[in-house]
Amino acid sequence: MIQKKRQLNEISLSQFVMLIYKTQIGLSVLTLPRQLVEYVETEGIISLLIGYMITNLFSVFIIRTMEKHPGMTIFEVLKHYLGNGLGNLIILIWVFRTLFIASIVMLSTVQITKFWILPNTSSSLLFALFFVPIYMLTKQGIQIMGRFAQFVYGITFWMLGVLFLTLHHVDWLHFLPLIQTSWQSIFVAVSSTFTSFMGFELAFIFYPYLKQPKKAVKGILIANTLTLNILMSVVVICYLKFNIQELKMMIWPTLHLLKLVQLPFLERLEVFFLSFYLFVLFMTVAPYLYTAMNGMQSILKKRSTNKSLFVVFSCWFLIIFLLDPTIKELTDIEKVFNQFDLIFLGSFIFISWVFLGRWRKGLNSS
Amino acid sequence: MRKGLFAFCVLFATVFITSCGDQMYLEEMEPTLVLGVDVGPNNELILYSSGPIFSKEGDIKFHFVETKAYSMREARKLANSKSQGFIGSRKLQIFLIGKKMLRSKNVYPYLDLFLRDPKTNTNAFIIAVDGSIKDIFQSQIIAKGRPGVVLRNIAKQSFHNGSTILTPIYEFQRQFLDRRQTPYISELKPDSKQVTITGITLLKEKNAHYVASLNNRESALFLCLKNQIETPLSLPINLSEPKKEKTDLVNLEVKKAKSKISLQRNGRHLTLHVNVQISADLGEHVEIKHHPEEGIEGLQQRINQQLQIDFQQLIKKLQTLQVDPVGFGRYVKAFEYPYWLTIKDQWTKAFSKCQIKVKTKVKIRGTGVING
C-alpha cells in the first residue's frame, strides 16, 4: 500500500535536489552575515566553508544509512528497529523539531513581510494569505512539493544576480588579514553556518521517493553546493559593502544590501525582492511541516493528515492573533532551540549511521 | 462538495482579503526630496524640507517648510503640521547639512531616523552647505525646476566632472564607523543667484566635525587616489613657472587612473608608497610661447613632475589636518595587522607622522586632432 503510494509520488533527481536546496535557503540568507559578525569578523567565510564540509559529511552519512533500507523513510526504519515505544518517542522529537522550525519560519515570514512591505496591515490577515499556498503544498505531498521547488527555482534564480548589482567601488582589502579574531571564534561561528544549511536532513524522508536512489549522494551534494553558492555570495557581498560595526546593527543585512541598488525604473527593490522571496520561504515551511505531519501519521497510524494540519494552522493563527510575537522574541527562541537541535541532529545522524548504516548489512541482504 | 467549499474559501480569501492598510495616494502625499538641517542661534535644530506639490489648484511647484525642534523626527512631525499632506522621506534625494551644524554637533546620531526606517531612501546624497540653506531655495535654481531634482543633477554632474565625490547616507554611516578612514561629504555654496558645488568637506573621525575643505582641483586628485573616477575626468594642471610669468596650462581628460598603495614598516616608522598611473588625452593646452620642439614626451614629463608635487601637497595637507579620507588605514590594517592593533584608536595621529612617497606615471594617449 505504502509502496504503491510512493511509486505514485516518485520524484526525479532534479526535484530531489531542488527540494533540499529550497528547504535549505530560508531565513538564514537574510540574516547570516549578521549572525556571523556576532562571533567573528570577515573570517566568517572560513566558518561558512567549514560548515559546508560538515554538512556534506553528514549528508553522506544520511544517504549511506538510508541506502541500507530502500523504500523506507527514517520513521519506518525507527519503528522497525526500536518498536512502538522508543521508536515513537524519537519520532515525536522529530515531529517537535520540524514543527518548531516550520513555525519559526512561518511566524518570521509574517513579521518580516509586515515590517518591510506592509507595516499597517495586521499579522493575522497576512497569515490568512500565506496559509493557502502552504496548506496546499503540504497536503499534496512530496511530488508536488518537488515540482513547486523547481518552479520556485525558475522564478527566483535572478535574485542572486540582483545582489551583484551593488558591487561597484568595493574594496577587497576588507578581507585582509585573513584571521582577525581567532580560530576558536571561527569554530564557534560554525554553529550558525551549519544551522544555515539545515534542510539537508529531510533527505531522511525524501530518499525513498527518489526515482534513481543511486544518485542520491550526488543530488544532496549538489543541493549543498547550490546553497553554499547563495550563502557565500550573500556573506561576501555584505562584507564588501558594510563594515563590521554596521553589520552588527542590522537585523537583515541582505535586505539592507538591496536598498542600495538603484534601478532607473524601480525604487525600493527590497520590497520586490522580498515578495518573490516569500515563495522561497514557503518552500522552507512546507517540507518541514510535511515531515512533521508524516511523523504524526506514523505515530497515530492514520492515513489522513487533515486533522493534524488543521490543529497546526489553528495554533499558528491563535499565536499570531493573540501573541503576535516580535522578531526579537522569535530570534531569541530560535537561538536557544538551535543549540539543542544541533546536538540532537548531529548525534542522531551519527548514531544512525554507525548502527544502521555502517554495521548493518541492510534489510534486503540480511 | 468539499472540494467546492475549499475552492470557494480560497477564492474568497484571495479576492477579499487583500491588504489595503498601506495604500498611499499621491495627491495626499508631499514627498520630501530635499531635507536640510542646521542649528539656530539657541543651539536648536532647524529642519528645512522641500518637495514637489501635485495639486492642480496651486501655483507653486514645490513647498518649502522650516521648523525648529530637538530631533529630526520631532522636526518632521512639526513640518507635517505645516504641510497639506504627509511628509515622508522615502523619496529623499538630497540631505543638506549646514556648516554651522557640522562645526558644533555630531551629525551621525541625527541620521538615525533614516537608518532605522526601512522606507527611507538611504541612497540620498549628503551635502554640506557653506552658507545658509534657506538661500538655496531663494536662489535662481528654482527657475530650473524643483530643487530636489536640480540639486541632485548638479551634484551628479559635478561628480562626473571630478569636482566632488558623492556620499550617500549609507556610505556616510560606513565611513563614520570605519576606524581606518575619516568621513567626507560633498560641499555646496549657495549665493543669491546660484548654487555651486565647491568640492569636498572633510570631517573628523570621532565626532564628524568640520575639519577642512578640498577645492575642485584637489577633489579631482582625491578621486584619483580613491580609484573612484568617472571617466573622463577633467584634471587641470598648472605648468607655469612661478618666477617667469608665462601662462602654461594643461587640462587632461583622464581615461584611466589607478592608484596603488603599498607600505613599508621599520619599527614604528611607516612609509606609504603611493603609485598613481594615469592615462589621459590632452584636452587643452594653453601656452603663450609654443615649443614645438619639446614634443609629447617632454610635455608628459613636465606634467608628471607637476602632478607628483600636486599629489604630495594634497597628502601633506591631509596629514597636517590629521584626517585620512583616502583610507590609507585600510592598507595598514590589511598588511600590518599587529602594528595596526597598537594604533587603531589613534590612526589619524599615526597617519600624520607617516612618511609618504608619491610616484606618478602619466601617459598621454591622444592630443586631439592637432599635434603637440
Contacts between the chains, C-beta under 8 A, distances in Angstrom:
chain1	res1	chain2	res2	distance
A	115	B	118	6.7
A	116	B	118	5.4
A	117	B	22	7.9
A	118	B	19	5.3
A	118	B	21	6.6
A	118	B	22	4.9
A	119	B	22	6.7
A	120	B	21	3.9
A	120	B	22	4.8
A	121	B	19	4.1
A	121	B	21	4.2
A	121	B	22	6.0
A	122	B	21	7.3
A	125	B	17	6.0
A	125	B	19	6.0
A	126	B	19	7.0
A	128	B	13	6.2
A	128	B	17	5.4
A	129	B	13	6.9
A	129	B	14	7.8
A	129	B	17	6.0
A	129	B	19	7.5
A	132	B	10	5.7
A	132	B	13	6.0
A	132	B	14	7.2
A	169	B	227	7.8
A	169	B	228	5.5
A	171	B	327	7.8
A	171	B	330	6.5
A	173	B	330	4.7
A	173	B	331	6.7
A	173	B	333	7.6
A	173	B	334	4.5
A	174	B	330	7.9
A	176	B	333	7.6
A	176	B	334	3.5
A	176	B	335	6.9
A	177	B	333	7.7
A	177	B	334	6.4
A	177	B	335	7.8
A	177	B	337	4.4
A	180	B	337	7.3
A	242	B	174	6.3
A	243	B	174	5.5
A	243	B	177	5.8
A	243	B	178	5.0
A	245	B	177	4.2
A	245	B	178	7.8
A	246	B	173	6.1
A	246	B	174	5.8
A	246	B	177	5.6
A	249	B	115	7.9
A	255	B	118	7.7
A	256	B	170	7.7
A	259	B	118	7.8
A	259	B	121	7.9
A	259	B	122	5.6
A	259	B	123	7.5
A	259	B	170	7.4
A	260	B	122	7.3
A	260	B	123	6.6
A	260	B	168	7.9
A	260	B	170	6.2
A	262	B	123	5.4
A	267	B	90	7.9
A	267	B	91	7.7
A	267	B	121	7.3
A	268	B	90	7.3
A	268	B	119	7.5
A	268	B	121	7.9
A	270	B	118	7.7
